[in-house]
Amino acid sequence: MKAKLELDTPMTPAELRASVSLAAIYMCRMLGLFMILPVFSVYARELPNATPFLIGLAISAYGLTQAILQIPFGRWSDRYGRKPLIAIGLLLFAAGSVLAAVSDSIYGIVAGRALQGAGAVAGVVMALAADLTREEHRTKAMALIGISIGLSFALSMVAGPVLSGWVGVPGLFWIIAGLAVLSLVLLFLAVPTPAVSRFHRDTQAQPDCFRTVLGDPELVRLDFGIFALHLILTATFIALPLILRDHAQLETSEHWKVYLPVFGVSLFAMVPFIILAEKKRLMKQVFVSFVLLLGMAELALFLMNDQALVIGAVLAVFFTAFNLLEATLPSMVSKAAPASMKGTAMGVYSTAQFLGSFVGGIGGGLIYGHFGAVYVFPACALITLLWAALAVTMKPPRPVSSLLVRVGTLPNGEASRLSHRLLGVPGVTEAVVLGDDGVAYLKVERDLLDREMLIDLLPEPASEA
């Protein structure tokens, strides 16, 4: 039977339902993690035993437990099933939210946030999405989840101040617990159960590949990038609500009036630069420029923070840079990672992201306590300078995409010979055929790919990842 690349077939109703419902679960969970970000540092000043360090720890404690447990959760889901592990994670998240809601001291909220992060199911959700979608539609499912993350962050910045003005921060934690319960309902009523769950090298981490990934200078630079980006974000939001309240004289419940237009402007403003980076192959130049732009916005927040309108204008620049960097970093990791180790590279990348959030919270809290909240901003600017210095030395990202090819189970010798033949196809820059997996992992330049020649070499139908 002649193989074909099934690039234009539509998603089945089951695939679409799985993708949308898993994106909704992801969105509910991320809302729960982010909604306290724009309000907590102001609220926490009145808590018994609160110090700036403990305020930062309460905001970021989830990052440490998430970083420690996300890869183990993925491995456990291979053994015990995706849905049971997601359910356990959501129950832990709900329990942490309830603990924070009923706590009347900063210590209880620190414990609650750490327990929220212990429900580290992000990678398991990705693995379940891979189980429930054909390879040619996996990127669509992952894109829906990615969009849900961006929307949840923007919505949380607006909803957090509004809801806390109505029900207070303890009430906000109760709402977050309710979102966890809603996610559980979606998990069992809306998400299909996969007929078979298997390990996916493109979405899951392989412990025996950590040394290779951690020894790759390009990937390490990108891991530091996401670490720095989320360090800066978390530290900034230790200080920003305080500055808006104390310097700009804007009540916390009114902060949404700053964030709403800021996110509207920033989401549109980044699009031309993403197009420029991708279409003109100027990714490195745009990337480094926006790292520096992020630092300039931090310096502007340090120097001009007495008027809400000025702070809003600076934040529009900050979030234009943040959104572009947040959107391009995963793509750059995918391009730089070895073809058969994409899941491992993304696992390390996600761990670095959550560690950045944790360090940003405690670092921002320490600076706030010793020097004042406003000095968090120049400290973040220094981090961007270090990041830019590392980013300047990186290689320009290759204009490649991942392609997953089903070839069926092959003996090792035949798999190796097929790898060499696939490398001879114009447009194929990397080919790894794993006979036991029955899969070939390719990196291709789409504009140059000779699809007919590729099809002629394939013993089984191929599908895109």
Buried (B, 14 or more C-beta within 10 A) or exposed (E): EEBEBBEEEEBEEEBBBBBBBBBBBBBBBBBBBBBBBBBBBBBBBEBEEBBBBBBBBBBBBBBBBBBBBBBEBBBBBBEEBBBEBBBBBBBBBBBBBBBBBEBEEBBBBBBBBBBBBBBBBBBBBBBBBBBBBBBBBBBBBBEBBBEBBBBBBBBBBBBBBBBBBEEBBBEBBBBBBBBBBBBBEBBEEBBBEBEEBEBBBBBBBBEEBBEBBEEBEBBBBBBBBBBBBBBBBBBBBBBBBBBBBEBBEBEBBBBBBBBBBBBEBBBEBBEEBBEBBBEEEBBBEBBBBBBBBBBBBBBBBBEEBEEBEBBBBBBBBBBBBBBBBBBBBBBBBBBBBBBBBBBBBBBBBBBBBBBBBBBBBBBBBBBBBEEEBBBBBBBBBEBBEEBBEBBEEBEEBBBBBBBBBBBEEBEEEBBEEBBEBBEEBEBBBBBBBBBEBBBBBBBBBEEEBBBEBBBEBBBBBBBBB
